[in-house]
Amino acid sequence: MLYTYSLSKRTMVHARYSRLKNDDGGNFNFYNNPVNNGVNAGDGAKYTGFMVGLRHSF
């Protein structure tokens, strides 16, 4: 999910929420980062990520 909100004509806030569920024991990544932190996950493991940013155009 990605949400954006314009604060002004040149400034925007954005937030992203991501969730992965490891039903079949697969190996997934958030963007370019591994989500297991070096620990093998079993079936049914869930990972979540949250990001907030501010963009200003000059």
PDBQT receptor file of N, H, CA, C and O in Angstrom, charges set to zero:
ATOM      1  N   MET A   1       0.843  -1.170   0.000  1.00  0.00    +0.000 N 
ATOM      2  CA  MET A   1       0.000   0.000   0.000  1.00  0.00    +0.000 C 
ATOM      3  C   MET A   1       0.887   1.231   0.000  1.00  0.00    +0.000 C 
ATOM      4  O   MET A   1       1.891   1.275   0.711  1.00  0.00    +0.000 OA
ATOM      5  N   LEU A   2       0.534   2.203  -0.770  1.00  0.00    +0.000 N 
ATOM      6  H   LEU A   2      -0.281   2.167  -1.348  1.00  0.00    +0.000 HD
ATOM      7  CA  LEU A   2       1.270   3.455  -0.826  1.00  0.00    +0.000 C 
ATOM      8  C   LEU A   2       0.270   4.601  -0.684  1.00  0.00    +0.000 C 
ATOM      9  O   LEU A   2      -0.721   4.666  -1.412  1.00  0.00    +0.000 OA
ATOM     10  N   TYR A   3       0.536   5.487   0.245  1.00  0.00    +0.000 N 
ATOM     11  H   TYR A   3       1.340   5.434   0.837  1.00  0.00    +0.000 HD
ATOM     12  CA  TYR A   3      -0.306   6.665   0.454  1.00  0.00    +0.000 C 
ATOM     13  C   TYR A   3       0.529   7.910   0.256  1.00  0.00    +0.000 C 
ATOM     14  O   TYR A   3       1.670   7.973   0.713  1.00  0.00    +0.000 OA
ATOM     15  N   THR A   4      -0.027   8.904  -0.423  1.00  0.00    +0.000 N 
ATOM     16  H   THR A   4      -0.954   8.853  -0.795  1.00  0.00    +0.000 HD
ATOM     17  CA  THR A   4       0.648  10.185  -0.610  1.00  0.00    +0.000 C 
ATOM     18  C   THR A   4      -0.301  11.311  -0.227  1.00  0.00    +0.000 C 
ATOM     19  O   THR A   4      -1.521  11.195  -0.348  1.00  0.00    +0.000 OA
ATOM     20  N   TYR A   5       0.298  12.407   0.240  1.00  0.00    +0.000 N 
ATOM     21  H   TYR A   5       1.288  12.502   0.338  1.00  0.00    +0.000 HD
ATOM     22  CA  TYR A   5      -0.490  13.578   0.614  1.00  0.00    +0.000 C 
ATOM     23  C   TYR A   5       0.327  14.821   0.293  1.00  0.00    +0.000 C 
ATOM     24  O   TYR A   5       1.472  14.941   0.729  1.00  0.00    +0.000 OA
ATOM     25  N   SER A   6      -0.247  15.740  -0.461  1.00  0.00    +0.000 N 
ATOM     26  H   SER A   6      -1.177  15.642  -0.815  1.00  0.00    +0.000 HD
ATOM     27  CA  SER A   6       0.439  16.982  -0.809  1.00  0.00    +0.000 C 
ATOM     28  C   SER A   6       0.273  18.003   0.306  1.00  0.00    +0.000 C 
ATOM     29  O   SER A   6      -0.843  18.375   0.670  1.00  0.00    +0.000 OA
ATOM     30  N   LEU A   7       1.401  18.448   0.838  1.00  0.00    +0.000 N 
ATOM     31  H   LEU A   7       2.308  18.146   0.543  1.00  0.00    +0.000 HD
ATOM     32  CA  LEU A   7       1.385  19.489   1.865  1.00  0.00    +0.000 C 
ATOM     33  C   LEU A   7       1.323  20.874   1.237  1.00  0.00    +0.000 C 
ATOM     34  O   LEU A   7       0.742  21.798   1.808  1.00  0.00    +0.000 OA
ATOM     35  N   SER A   8       1.925  21.013   0.062  1.00  0.00    +0.000 N 
ATOM     36  H   SER A   8       2.397  20.263  -0.402  1.00  0.00    +0.000 HD
ATOM     37  CA  SER A   8       1.888  22.268  -0.683  1.00  0.00    +0.000 C 
ATOM     38  C   SER A   8       2.100  21.933  -2.152  1.00  0.00    +0.000 C 
ATOM     39  O   SER A   8       2.080  20.765  -2.540  1.00  0.00    +0.000 OA
ATOM     40  N   LYS A   9       2.303  22.958  -2.962  1.00  0.00    +0.000 N 
ATOM     41  H   LYS A   9       2.319  23.907  -2.646  1.00  0.00    +0.000 HD
ATOM     42  CA  LYS A   9       2.481  22.767  -4.387  1.00  0.00    +0.000 C 
ATOM     43  C   LYS A   9       3.744  21.950  -4.700  1.00  0.00    +0.000 C 
ATOM     44  O   LYS A   9       3.783  21.233  -5.701  1.00  0.00    +0.000 OA
ATOM     45  N   ARG A  10       4.772  22.055  -3.851  1.00  0.00    +0.000 N 
ATOM     46  H   ARG A  10       4.740  22.637  -3.038  1.00  0.00    +0.000 HD
ATOM     47  CA  ARG A  10       6.043  21.382  -4.123  1.00  0.00    +0.000 C 
ATOM     48  C   ARG A  10       6.459  20.368  -3.058  1.00  0.00    +0.000 C 
ATOM     49  O   ARG A  10       7.533  19.776  -3.172  1.00  0.00    +0.000 OA
ATOM     50  N   THR A  11       5.646  20.154  -2.037  1.00  0.00    +0.000 N 
ATOM     51  H   THR A  11       4.774  20.634  -1.945  1.00  0.00    +0.000 HD
ATOM     52  CA  THR A  11       6.019  19.247  -0.939  1.00  0.00    +0.000 C 
ATOM     53  C   THR A  11       4.964  18.158  -0.770  1.00  0.00    +0.000 C 
ATOM     54  O   THR A  11       3.761  18.419  -0.751  1.00  0.00    +0.000 OA
ATOM     55  N   MET A  12       5.464  16.923  -0.649  1.00  0.00    +0.000 N 
ATOM     56  H   MET A  12       6.441  16.711  -0.665  1.00  0.00    +0.000 HD
ATOM     57  CA  MET A  12       4.572  15.779  -0.541  1.00  0.00    +0.000 C 
ATOM     58  C   MET A  12       5.093  14.827   0.534  1.00  0.00    +0.000 C 
ATOM     59  O   MET A  12       6.301  14.628   0.663  1.00  0.00    +0.000 OA
ATOM     60  N   VAL A  13       4.181  14.244   1.299  1.00  0.00    +0.000 N 
ATOM     61  H   VAL A  13       3.200  14.405   1.194  1.00  0.00    +0.000 HD
ATOM     62  CA  VAL A  13       4.505  13.204   2.274  1.00  0.00    +0.000 C 
ATOM     63  C   VAL A  13       4.011  11.882   1.700  1.00  0.00    +0.000 C 
ATOM     64  O   VAL A  13       2.932  11.820   1.111  1.00  0.00    +0.000 OA
ATOM     65  N   HIS A  14       4.799  10.832   1.872  1.00  0.00    +0.000 N 
ATOM     66  H   HIS A  14       5.676  10.883   2.351  1.00  0.00    +0.000 HD
ATOM     67  CA  HIS A  14       4.350   9.525   1.414  1.00  0.00    +0.000 C 
ATOM     68  C   HIS A  14       4.663   8.466   2.463  1.00  0.00    +0.000 C 
ATOM     69  O   HIS A  14       5.636   8.577   3.209  1.00  0.00    +0.000 OA
ATOM     70  N   ALA A  15       3.827   7.447   2.505  1.00  0.00    +0.000 N 
ATOM     71  H   ALA A  15       3.037   7.357   1.899  1.00  0.00    +0.000 HD
ATOM     72  CA  ALA A  15       4.001   6.339   3.447  1.00  0.00    +0.000 C 
ATOM     73  C   ALA A  15       3.703   5.036   2.708  1.00  0.00    +0.000 C 
ATOM     74  O   ALA A  15       2.824   4.977   1.848  1.00  0.00    +0.000 OA
ATOM     75  N   ARG A  16       4.443   4.012   3.059  1.00  0.00    +0.000 N 
ATOM     76  H   ARG A  16       5.157   4.060   3.757  1.00  0.00    +0.000 HD
ATOM     77  CA  ARG A  16       4.263   2.707   2.425  1.00  0.00    +0.000 C 
ATOM     78  C   ARG A  16       4.244   1.630   3.505  1.00  0.00    +0.000 C 
ATOM     79  O   ARG A  16       5.041   1.663   4.443  1.00  0.00    +0.000 OA
ATOM     80  N   TYR A  17       3.326   0.676   3.362  1.00  0.00    +0.000 N 
ATOM     81  H   TYR A  17       2.679   0.649   2.600  1.00  0.00    +0.000 HD
ATOM     82  CA  TYR A  17       3.231  -0.478   4.263  1.00  0.00    +0.000 C 
ATOM     83  C   TYR A  17       3.276  -1.735   3.415  1.00  0.00    +0.000 C 
ATOM     84  O   TYR A  17       2.546  -1.846   2.430  1.00  0.00    +0.000 OA
ATOM     85  N   SER A  18       4.113  -2.668   3.779  1.00  0.00    +0.000 N 
ATOM     86  H   SER A  18       4.707  -2.578   4.579  1.00  0.00    +0.000 HD
ATOM     87  CA  SER A  18       4.235  -3.919   3.036  1.00  0.00    +0.000 C 
ATOM     88  C   SER A  18       4.144  -5.093   3.993  1.00  0.00    +0.000 C 
ATOM     89  O   SER A  18       4.561  -5.000   5.147  1.00  0.00    +0.000 OA
ATOM     90  N   ARG A  19       3.597  -6.198   3.506  1.00  0.00    +0.000 N 
ATOM     91  H   ARG A  19       3.258  -6.274   2.568  1.00  0.00    +0.000 HD
ATOM     92  CA  ARG A  19       3.474  -7.402   4.329  1.00  0.00    +0.000 C 
ATOM     93  C   ARG A  19       3.709  -8.625   3.448  1.00  0.00    +0.000 C 
ATOM     94  O   ARG A  19       3.160  -8.731   2.352  1.00  0.00    +0.000 OA
ATOM     95  N   LEU A  20       4.520  -9.532   3.938  1.00  0.00    +0.000 N 
ATOM     96  H   LEU A  20       4.966  -9.446   4.829  1.00  0.00    +0.000 HD
ATOM     97  CA  LEU A  20       4.755 -10.803   3.268  1.00  0.00    +0.000 C 
ATOM     98  C   LEU A  20       4.371 -11.927   4.210  1.00  0.00    +0.000 C 
ATOM     99  O   LEU A  20       4.658 -11.871   5.406  1.00  0.00    +0.000 OA
ATOM    100  N   LYS A  21       3.725 -12.943   3.670  1.00  0.00    +0.000 N 
ATOM    101  H   LYS A  21       3.492 -12.988   2.699  1.00  0.00    +0.000 HD
ATOM    102  CA  LYS A  21       3.370 -14.112   4.471  1.00  0.00    +0.000 C 
ATOM    103  C   LYS A  21       4.014 -15.332   3.822  1.00  0.00    +0.000 C 
ATOM    104  O   LYS A  21       3.825 -15.583   2.632  1.00  0.00    +0.000 OA
ATOM    105  N   ASN A  22       4.763 -16.075   4.598  1.00  0.00    +0.000 N 
ATOM    106  H   ASN A  22       4.917 -15.871   5.565  1.00  0.00    +0.000 HD
ATOM    107  CA  ASN A  22       5.542 -17.197   4.111  1.00  0.00    +0.000 C 
ATOM    108  C   ASN A  22       4.739 -18.492   4.239  1.00  0.00    +0.000 C 
ATOM    109  O   ASN A  22       5.013 -19.309   5.118  1.00  0.00    +0.000 OA
ATOM    110  N   ASP A  23       3.758 -18.676   3.372  1.00  0.00    +0.000 N 
ATOM    111  H   ASP A  23       3.535 -18.013   2.658  1.00  0.00    +0.000 HD
ATOM    112  CA  ASP A  23       2.916 -19.872   3.433  1.00  0.00    +0.000 C 
ATOM    113  C   ASP A  23       3.657 -21.142   3.031  1.00  0.00    +0.000 C 
ATOM    114  O   ASP A  23       3.496 -22.186   3.664  1.00  0.00    +0.000 OA
ATOM    115  N   ASP A  24       4.466 -21.052   1.982  1.00  0.00    +0.000 N 
ATOM    116  H   ASP A  24       4.596 -20.204   1.468  1.00  0.00    +0.000 HD
ATOM    117  CA  ASP A  24       5.093 -22.254   1.428  1.00  0.00    +0.000 C 
ATOM    118  C   ASP A  24       6.582 -22.339   1.716  1.00  0.00    +0.000 C 
ATOM    119  O   ASP A  24       7.285 -23.107   1.059  1.00  0.00    +0.000 OA
ATOM    120  N   GLY A  25       7.086 -21.572   2.681  1.00  0.00    +0.000 N 
ATOM    121  H   GLY A  25       6.515 -20.948   3.215  1.00  0.00    +0.000 HD
ATOM    122  CA  GLY A  25       8.511 -21.627   3.014  1.00  0.00    +0.000 C 
ATOM    123  C   GLY A  25       9.390 -20.980   1.964  1.00  0.00    +0.000 C 
ATOM    124  O   GLY A  25      10.570 -21.314   1.863  1.00  0.00    +0.000 OA
ATOM    125  N   GLY A  26       8.839 -20.050   1.170  1.00  0.00    +0.000 N 
ATOM    126  H   GLY A  26       7.880 -19.778   1.253  1.00  0.00    +0.000 HD
ATOM    127  CA  GLY A  26       9.616 -19.360   0.146  1.00  0.00    +0.000 C 
ATOM    128  C   GLY A  26      10.574 -18.360   0.761  1.00  0.00    +0.000 C 
ATOM    129  O   GLY A  26      10.506 -18.073   1.957  1.00  0.00    +0.000 OA
ATOM    130  N   ASN A  27      11.469 -17.829  -0.061  1.00  0.00    +0.000 N 
ATOM    131  H   ASN A  27      11.525 -18.061  -1.032  1.00  0.00    +0.000 HD
ATOM    132  CA  ASN A  27      12.446 -16.843   0.385  1.00  0.00    +0.000 C 
ATOM    133  C   ASN A  27      12.147 -15.543  -0.356  1.00  0.00    +0.000 C 
ATOM    134  O   ASN A  27      12.341 -15.469  -1.569  1.00  0.00    +0.000 OA
ATOM    135  N   PHE A  28      11.683 -14.525   0.349  1.00  0.00    +0.000 N 
ATOM    136  H   PHE A  28      11.526 -14.584   1.335  1.00  0.00    +0.000 HD
ATOM    137  CA  PHE A  28      11.269 -13.268  -0.272  1.00  0.00    +0.000 C 
ATOM    138  C   PHE A  28      12.115 -12.105   0.229  1.00  0.00    +0.000 C 
ATOM    139  O   PHE A  28      12.758 -12.202   1.274  1.00  0.00    +0.000 OA
ATOM    140  N   ASN A  29      12.113 -11.003  -0.522  1.00  0.00    +0.000 N 
ATOM    141  H   ASN A  29      11.591 -10.924  -1.372  1.00  0.00    +0.000 HD
ATOM    142  CA  ASN A  29      12.815  -9.774  -0.151  1.00  0.00    +0.000 C 
ATOM    143  C   ASN A  29      11.853  -8.596  -0.178  1.00  0.00    +0.000 C 
ATOM    144  O   ASN A  29      10.920  -8.565  -0.982  1.00  0.00    +0.000 OA
ATOM    145  N   PHE A  30      12.085  -7.614   0.715  1.00  0.00    +0.000 N 
ATOM    146  H   PHE A  30      12.843  -7.639   1.368  1.00  0.00    +0.000 HD
ATOM    147  CA  PHE A  30      11.450  -6.309   0.621  1.00  0.00    +0.000 C 
ATOM    148  C   PHE A  30      12.397  -5.446  -0.186  1.00  0.00    +0.000 C 
ATOM    149  O   PHE A  30      13.508  -5.159   0.259  1.00  0.00    +0.000 OA
ATOM    150  N   TYR A  31      11.974  -5.031  -1.362  1.00  0.00    +0.000 N 
ATOM    151  H   TYR A  31      11.072  -5.264  -1.724  1.00  0.00    +0.000 HD
ATOM    152  CA  TYR A  31      12.812  -4.225  -2.237  1.00  0.00    +0.000 C 
ATOM    153  C   TYR A  31      14.124  -4.978  -2.456  1.00  0.00    +0.000 C 
ATOM    154  O   TYR A  31      14.095  -6.029  -3.096  1.00  0.00    +0.000 OA
ATOM    155  N   ASN A  32      15.259  -4.511  -1.971  1.00  0.00    +0.000 N 
ATOM    156  H   ASN A  32      15.282  -3.656  -1.452  1.00  0.00    +0.000 HD
ATOM    157  CA  ASN A  32      16.543  -5.206  -2.145  1.00  0.00    +0.000 C 
ATOM    158  C   ASN A  32      17.052  -5.836  -0.860  1.00  0.00    +0.000 C 
ATOM    159  O   ASN A  32      18.150  -6.392  -0.853  1.00  0.00    +0.000 OA
ATOM    160  N   ASN A  33      16.301  -5.770   0.217  1.00  0.00    +0.000 N 
ATOM    161  H   ASN A  33      15.409  -5.318   0.212  1.00  0.00    +0.000 HD
ATOM    162  CA  ASN A  33      16.767  -6.235   1.517  1.00  0.00    +0.000 C 
ATOM    163  C   ASN A  33      16.135  -7.567   1.904  1.00  0.00    +0.000 C 
ATOM    164  O   ASN A  33      14.917  -7.720   1.804  1.00  0.00    +0.000 OA
ATOM    165  N   PRO A  34      16.945  -8.539   2.346  1.00  0.00    +0.000 N 
ATOM    166  CA  PRO A  34      16.355  -9.789   2.826  1.00  0.00    +0.000 C 
ATOM    167  C   PRO A  34      15.565  -9.539   4.107  1.00  0.00    +0.000 C 
ATOM    168  O   PRO A  34      15.934  -8.686   4.914  1.00  0.00    +0.000 OA
ATOM    169  N   VAL A  35      14.494 -10.275   4.289  1.00  0.00    +0.000 N 
ATOM    170  H   VAL A  35      14.194 -10.968   3.634  1.00  0.00    +0.000 HD
ATOM    171  CA  VAL A  35      13.623 -10.047   5.445  1.00  0.00    +0.000 C 
ATOM    172  C   VAL A  35      13.868 -11.005   6.586  1.00  0.00    +0.000 C 
ATOM    173  O   VAL A  35      13.258 -10.863   7.646  1.00  0.00    +0.000 OA
ATOM    174  N   ASN A  36      14.748 -11.982   6.402  1.00  0.00    +0.000 N 
ATOM    175  H   ASN A  36      15.244 -12.097   5.542  1.00  0.00    +0.000 HD
ATOM    176  CA  ASN A  36      14.899 -12.986   7.446  1.00  0.00    +0.000 C 
ATOM    177  C   ASN A  36      15.983 -12.657   8.469  1.00  0.00    +0.000 C 
ATOM    178  O   ASN A  36      16.101 -13.369   9.466  1.00  0.00    +0.000 OA
ATOM    179  N   ASN A  37      16.773 -11.617   8.265  1.00  0.00    +0.000 N 
ATOM    180  H   ASN A  37      16.678 -11.038   7.455  1.00  0.00    +0.000 HD
ATOM    181  CA  ASN A  37      17.837 -11.218   9.200  1.00  0.00    +0.000 C 
ATOM    182  C   ASN A  37      18.746 -12.381   9.576  1.00  0.00    +0.000 C 
ATOM    183  O   ASN A  37      19.190 -12.481  10.720  1.00  0.00    +0.000 OA
ATOM    184  N   GLY A  38      19.022 -13.253   8.622  1.00  0.00    +0.000 N 
ATOM    185  H   GLY A  38      18.661 -13.172   7.693  1.00  0.00    +0.000 HD
ATOM    186  CA  GLY A  38      19.921 -14.369   8.863  1.00  0.00    +0.000 C 
ATOM    187  C   GLY A  38      19.293 -15.557   9.558  1.00  0.00    +0.000 C 
ATOM    188  O   GLY A  38      19.995 -16.520   9.864  1.00  0.00    +0.000 OA
ATOM    189  N   VAL A  39      17.986 -15.526   9.820  1.00  0.00    +0.000 N 
ATOM    190  H   VAL A  39      17.415 -14.744   9.571  1.00  0.00    +0.000 HD
ATOM    191  CA  VAL A  39      17.294 -16.622  10.496  1.00  0.00    +0.000 C 
ATOM    192  C   VAL A  39      16.354 -17.285   9.498  1.00  0.00    +0.000 C 
ATOM    193  O   VAL A  39      15.571 -16.596   8.843  1.00  0.00    +0.000 OA
ATOM    194  N   ASN A  40      16.415 -18.595   9.370  1.00  0.00    +0.000 N 
ATOM    195  H   ASN A  40      17.051 -19.154   9.902  1.00  0.00    +0.000 HD
ATOM    196  CA  ASN A  40      15.502 -19.300   8.467  1.00  0.00    +0.000 C 
ATOM    197  C   ASN A  40      14.091 -19.274   9.036  1.00  0.00    +0.000 C 
ATOM    198  O   ASN A  40      13.872 -19.591  10.205  1.00  0.00    +0.000 OA
ATOM    199  N   ALA A  41      13.148 -18.896   8.202  1.00  0.00    +0.000 N 
ATOM    200  H   ALA A  41      13.326 -18.639   7.252  1.00  0.00    +0.000 HD
ATOM    201  CA  ALA A  41      11.751 -18.801   8.633  1.00  0.00    +0.000 C 
ATOM    202  C   ALA A  41      11.000 -20.064   8.249  1.00  0.00    +0.000 C 
ATOM    203  O   ALA A  41      11.225 -20.630   7.180  1.00  0.00    +0.000 OA
ATOM    204  N   GLY A  42      10.120 -20.494   9.113  1.00  0.00    +0.000 N 
ATOM    205  H   GLY A  42       9.936 -20.033   9.981  1.00  0.00    +0.000 HD
ATOM    206  CA  GLY A  42       9.291 -21.661   8.827  1.00  0.00    +0.000 C 
ATOM    207  C   GLY A  42       8.012 -21.273   8.121  1.00  0.00    +0.000 C 
ATOM    208  O   GLY A  42       7.753 -20.094   7.877  1.00  0.00    +0.000 OA
ATOM    209  N   ASP A  43       7.215 -22.277   7.793  1.00  0.00    +0.000 N 
ATOM    210  H   ASP A  43       7.426 -23.234   7.990  1.00  0.00    +0.000 HD
ATOM    211  CA  ASP A  43       5.924 -22.028   7.156  1.00  0.00    +0.000 C 
ATOM    212  C   ASP A  43       5.063 -21.148   8.049  1.00  0.00    +0.000 C 
ATOM    213  O   ASP A  43       5.043 -21.314   9.269  1.00  0.00    +0.000 OA
ATOM    214  N   GLY A  44       4.353 -20.210   7.432  1.00  0.00    +0.000 N 
ATOM    215  H   GLY A  44       4.370 -20.075   6.441  1.00  0.00    +0.000 HD
ATOM    216  CA  GLY A  44       3.449 -19.335   8.167  1.00  0.00    +0.000 C 
ATOM    217  C   GLY A  44       4.097 -18.103   8.753  1.00  0.00    +0.000 C 
ATOM    218  O   GLY A  44       3.403 -17.307   9.386  1.00  0.00    +0.000 OA
ATOM    219  N   ALA A  45       5.410 -17.900   8.574  1.00  0.00    +0.000 N 
ATOM    220  H   ALA A  45       5.973 -18.547   8.060  1.00  0.00    +0.000 HD
ATOM    221  CA  ALA A  45       6.080 -16.704   9.096  1.00  0.00    +0.000 C 
ATOM    222  C   ALA A  45       5.556 -15.467   8.361  1.00  0.00    +0.000 C 
ATOM    223  O   ALA A  45       5.265 -15.531   7.166  1.00  0.00    +0.000 OA
ATOM    224  N   LYS A  46       5.437 -14.348   9.069  1.00  0.00    +0.000 N 
ATOM    225  H   LYS A  46       5.673 -14.296  10.039  1.00  0.00    +0.000 HD
ATOM    226  CA  LYS A  46       4.947 -13.099   8.485  1.00  0.00    +0.000 C 
ATOM    227  C   LYS A  46       5.966 -11.995   8.721  1.00  0.00    +0.000 C 
ATOM    228  O   LYS A  46       6.563 -11.907   9.794  1.00  0.00    +0.000 OA
ATOM    229  N   TYR A  47       6.160 -11.149   7.704  1.00  0.00    +0.000 N 
ATOM    230  H   TYR A  47       5.675 -11.221   6.833  1.00  0.00    +0.000 HD
ATOM    231  CA  TYR A  47       7.072 -10.018   7.798  1.00  0.00    +0.000 C 
ATOM    232  C   TYR A  47       6.313  -8.761   7.405  1.00  0.00    +0.000 C 
ATOM    233  O   TYR A  47       5.497  -8.789   6.484  1.00  0.00    +0.000 OA
ATOM    234  N   THR A  48       6.574  -7.668   8.091  1.00  0.00    +0.000 N 
ATOM    235  H   THR A  48       7.238  -7.645   8.839  1.00  0.00    +0.000 HD
ATOM    236  CA  THR A  48       5.958  -6.390   7.745  1.00  0.00    +0.000 C 
ATOM    237  C   THR A  48       7.042  -5.321   7.661  1.00  0.00    +0.000 C 
ATOM    238  O   THR A  48       8.090  -5.423   8.301  1.00  0.00    +0.000 OA
ATOM    239  N   GLY A  49       6.768  -4.298   6.860  1.00  0.00    +0.000 N 
ATOM    240  H   GLY A  49       5.918  -4.216   6.341  1.00  0.00    +0.000 HD
ATOM    241  CA  GLY A  49       7.675  -3.169   6.721  1.00  0.00    +0.000 C 
ATOM    242  C   GLY A  49       6.872  -1.889   6.589  1.00  0.00    +0.000 C 
ATOM    243  O   GLY A  49       5.767  -1.880   6.047  1.00  0.00    +0.000 OA
ATOM    244  N   PHE A  50       7.454  -0.795   7.101  1.00  0.00    +0.000 N 
ATOM    245  H   PHE A  50       8.352  -0.802   7.542  1.00  0.00    +0.000 HD
ATOM    246  CA  PHE A  50       6.787   0.501   7.056  1.00  0.00    +0.000 C 
ATOM    247  C   PHE A  50       7.818   1.566   6.737  1.00  0.00    +0.000 C 
ATOM    248  O   PHE A  50       8.918   1.548   7.290  1.00  0.00    +0.000 OA
ATOM    249  N   MET A  51       7.477   2.499   5.846  1.00  0.00    +0.000 N 
ATOM    250  H   MET A  51       6.584   2.514   5.397  1.00  0.00    +0.000 HD
ATOM    251  CA  MET A  51       8.379   3.550   5.432  1.00  0.00    +0.000 C 
ATOM    252  C   MET A  51       7.609   4.865   5.323  1.00  0.00    +0.000 C 
ATOM    253  O   MET A  51       6.477   4.887   4.840  1.00  0.00    +0.000 OA
ATOM    254  N   VAL A  52       8.217   5.945   5.767  1.00  0.00    +0.000 N 
ATOM    255  H   VAL A  52       9.136   5.927   6.159  1.00  0.00    +0.000 HD
ATOM    256  CA  VAL A  52       7.630   7.280   5.659  1.00  0.00    +0.000 C 
ATOM    257  C   VAL A  52       8.671   8.190   5.023  1.00  0.00    +0.000 C 
ATOM    258  O   VAL A  52       9.854   8.108   5.351  1.00  0.00    +0.000 OA
ATOM    259  N   GLY A  53       8.236   9.054   4.119  1.00  0.00    +0.000 N 
ATOM    260  H   GLY A  53       7.275   9.120   3.852  1.00  0.00    +0.000 HD
ATOM    261  CA  GLY A  53       9.181   9.949   3.462  1.00  0.00    +0.000 C 
ATOM    262  C   GLY A  53       8.558  11.318   3.196  1.00  0.00    +0.000 C 
ATOM    263  O   GLY A  53       7.340  11.493   3.232  1.00  0.00    +0.000 OA
ATOM    264  N   LEU A  54       9.435  12.272   2.931  1.00  0.00    +0.000 N 
ATOM    265  H   LEU A  54      10.425  12.130   2.903  1.00  0.00    +0.000 HD
ATOM    266  CA  LEU A  54       9.033  13.649   2.611  1.00  0.00    +0.000 C 
ATOM    267  C   LEU A  54       9.776  14.043   1.344  1.00  0.00    +0.000 C 
ATOM    268  O   LEU A  54      10.998  13.910   1.274  1.00  0.00    +0.000 OA
ATOM    269  N   ARG A  55       9.047  14.527   0.339  1.00  0.00    +0.000 N 
ATOM    270  H   ARG A  55       8.054  14.634   0.395  1.00  0.00    +0.000 HD
ATOM    271  CA  ARG A  55       9.660  14.952  -0.913  1.00  0.00    +0.000 C 
ATOM    272  C   ARG A  55       9.376  16.425  -1.134  1.00  0.00    +0.000 C 
ATOM    273  O   ARG A  55       8.232  16.873  -1.050  1.00  0.00    +0.000 OA
ATOM    274  N   HIS A  56      10.445  17.180  -1.421  1.00  0.00    +0.000 N 
ATOM    275  H   HIS A  56      11.374  16.817  -1.489  1.00  0.00    +0.000 HD
ATOM    276  CA  HIS A  56      10.298  18.607  -1.725  1.00  0.00    +0.000 C 
ATOM    277  C   HIS A  56      11.021  18.890  -3.027  1.00  0.00    +0.000 C 
ATOM    278  O   HIS A  56      12.194  18.546  -3.173  1.00  0.00    +0.000 OA
ATOM    279  N   SER A  57      10.337  19.511  -3.971  1.00  0.00    +0.000 N 
ATOM    280  H   SER A  57       9.384  19.790  -3.853  1.00  0.00    +0.000 HD
ATOM    281  CA  SER A  57      10.930  19.867  -5.269  1.00  0.00    +0.000 C 
ATOM    282  C   SER A  57      11.414  21.305  -5.216  1.00  0.00    +0.000 C 
ATOM    283  O   SER A  57      10.673  22.210  -4.834  1.00  0.00    +0.000 OA
ATOM    284  N   PHE A  58      12.659  21.503  -5.602  1.00  0.00    +0.000 N 
ATOM    285  H   PHE A  58      13.261  20.767  -5.912  1.00  0.00    +0.000 HD
ATOM    286  CA  PHE A  58      13.249  22.867  -5.597  1.00  0.00    +0.000 C 
ATOM    287  C   PHE A  58      13.101  23.516  -6.953  1.00  0.00    +0.000 C 
ATOM    288  O   PHE A  58      13.531  24.654  -7.143  1.00  0.00    +0.000 OA
TER     289      PHE A  58
